[in-house]
Amino acid sequence: MATPASLGLFRRQNFERAALPGDVAAQSDDRWDDSMKRAVIVAMALLLIAGSSLFLFNPAQSTAPSSVHDLTIPTGDPNWEKACHSAIIPNTTPACTQAALFDLNLARRSEGLARLTLPRGFSELRQARQLIYLVNNERTIRNLPSVEDSSPQLELLARQAANQARDPAIPPSMDGGSDWAGNFPNAIVVVFMWMYEDGYRYTNGGGGSNLDCQSPKSSGCWGHRAVILENSSTDTHYGAAFTTQLTPSQSLEYADSYTLVLAGPPAPFAIGDTGPLARTIVVVAILMILGSAIAWLTGRRRQQKNRQLGPPPPSYHPWP
């Protein structure tokens, strides 16, 4: 015969309430809430990573001009196309130099930049050295570091490309860019064209000569300017060349040839263009947030439905 103590224990076991559907639903909803919170936290972290990749690894650089230039030369004022019309190569006569400098400063003024005054002895520099001086001036006036050191490897590549009238190759181990120009009278005009008449409007309007910009959306538009404002390496070196001794196949078309290459080892955190990856991360994060919101709403509706049904009547186990 069962003792009162054992009987009491037995009765408590038999009359203990069974788990109700509402209890199971509540536990399930709690799990949904926890999962949703975790998903939202992960999504926010992904959005933060995407934003950081854009601003930390791809610092904004303005290569295209901030405003459309109005380079209409008033009647009687110097213009390099008129003043430099001569068989002299390179044309460093005072008339040609001042006309080219006038056009360059006119373009700089349209971007709110200070006038360029050539230093004493500039005309005595070799054309390649003039090119580097002008390039560095365009960089430093935009708060970019000047490129002071040449590289024997880049200098060789620049000379080879100048002889062949083409862009210099970039060594596989380096980040950077290169430019080429031909049939221009001097380095001032070359930098003027690379920096300020490198877009579609100028090329197809007869003013520019960017062979890589044959439509408004061509990737090559303002590409020469982008090379001059290159800033992908923390240790950029240069190579520059000028020649009138082109290969026979090119000498019939070009009287002279200028090349520039700016390159250096990749920056420690240079991981390339993270724009496409960042956009993918943003899409994934948005989908995660939407999925979590849908799951949360579904769980809430299930919980409300179970509450409306109410708990079932208690079940009793028979005595043994």
C-alpha positions, -999 to +999 in steps of 0.1 A: +000+000+000+013+034-009+023+057+018+009+093+020+043+106+010+046+084-020+009+090-029+014+127-029+045+124-051+026+102-075-004+125-077+019+155-084+035+136-112+002+127-127-015+161-124+015+180-136+003+202-165+014+191-199+031+216-223+005+235-242+006+245-278+008+281-267+039+274-246+056+257-276+047+286-298+060+311-273+093+293-271+094+292-309+087+329-311+115+336-286+138+316-308+127+336-339+133+368-320+168+358-311+175+347-346+162+379-360+183+400-337+214+380-346+206+384-383+201+422-380+234+425-361+253+406-388+236+427-415+245+459-398+281+447-395+282+439-432+269+474-440+296+488-418+323+467-436+309+477-470+310+514-461+345+511-447+358+494-478+347+523-499+361+551-478+392+535-463+405+514-492+392+536-521+397+572-511+377+595-532+398+612-559+385+636-584+401+630-617+375+646-640+374+684-638+350+699-614+336+722-640+334+724-678+361+745-691+355+775-714+387+777-733+376+801-760+406+823-766+397+860-771+408+874-804+444+887-803+454+867-772+480+839-775+470+804-785+494+775-787+479+762-820+487+794-837+518+805-819+535+771-821+528+765-858+564+758-868+586+730-879+608+735-848+607+704-826+605+708-797+592+744-800+605+763-770+605+797-785+592+825-762+561+830-784+551+793-783+560+789-746+539+819-735+509+809-757+509+774-742+513+787-707+484+811-713+461+782-723+472+761-693+465+789-669+432+797-685+422+761-678+435+761-643+416+793-635+383+775-645+390+750-616+399+778-592+436+770-592+465+794-590+484+805-620+516+786-630+547+807-632+576+789-648+608+790-628+640+805-641+659+781-664+628+761-672+634+764-710+668+749-706+655+717-691+652+686-713+616+680-724+613+649-701+624+670-671+599+698-681+572+671-682+579+659-647+581+695-633+547+703-648+531+670-637+543+675-601+529+711-601+495+697-611+497+672-583+509+694-555+484+721-562+457+695-556+474+684-523+489+652-538+525+643-531+551+652-557+569+623-574+606+632-569+624+599-577+629+582-610+632+545-615+657+530-640+632+504-649+604+529-655+628+552-674+637+523-697+600+515-703+593+551-710+621+554-736+610+522-753+574+533-755+584+567-768+603+552-797+573+531-805+546+558-800+526+539-774+518+539-737+546+525-715+539+491-699+534+489-661+556+463-644+534+435-629+547+441-594+537+478-594+505+499-593+502+530-615+495+543-649+511+557-681+505+583-708+516+589-743+513+619-766+526+626-801+528+655-825+528+683-799+552+712-798+564+711-762+559+696-727+536+725-716+511+717-744+513+680-736+504+684-700+477+709-710+461+684-733+464+655-708+450+675-679+424+698-694+413+686-729+411+649-723+373+645-724+348+636-751+337+672-756+372+683-765+382+653-785+352+653-807+349+690-808+383+693-825+401+706-794+412+674-778+430+644-791+423+616-766+422+585-788+407+565-760+377+588-756+355+582-787+321+583-768+308+602-738+309+570-717+343+557-728+364+545-699+394+563-715+379+598-711+400+618-687+423+587-684+455+607-690+445+631-663+439+602-639+474+589-645+489+623-636+468+624-604+478+588-596+479+580-559+476+543-555+511+538-541+529+553-512+562+551-530+555+563-565+584+567-589+584+581-624+598+575-658+595+601-686+609+603-721+608+625-752+621+616-787+620+626-823+638+593-833+608+571-836+608+536-852+604+537-890+568+525-888+558+554-866+581+582-879+558+587-909+529+596-886+545+612-856+573+639-856+578+635-818+567+614-789+562+620-752+557+593-725+551+593-688+548+565-663+540+568-626+541+536-606+553+520-574+548+490-551+511+486-540+502+504-508+500+481-477+462+481-477+457+485-515+432+457-523+420+470-556+386+484-564+363+473-536+332+490-551+317+458-567+323+438-535+309+465-513+277+467-534+273+429-531+277+431-494+251+458-492+226+437-512+232+406-490+228+427-458+195+442-471+182+407-479+191+395-445+172+424-428+142+418-451+143+381-444+145+387-406+116+411-407+094+386-426+103+358-402+095+381-372+061+390-386+053+354-393+062+344-358+041+372-343+011+362-364+015+326-353+017+337-316-015+358-319-033+329-336-024+305-307-035+330-281-069+333-299-073+295-298-066+295-261-052+266-240-068+231-243-086+216-213-063+199-188-057+162-192-058+138-163-040+106-161-060+077-146-050+061-114-030+029-119 
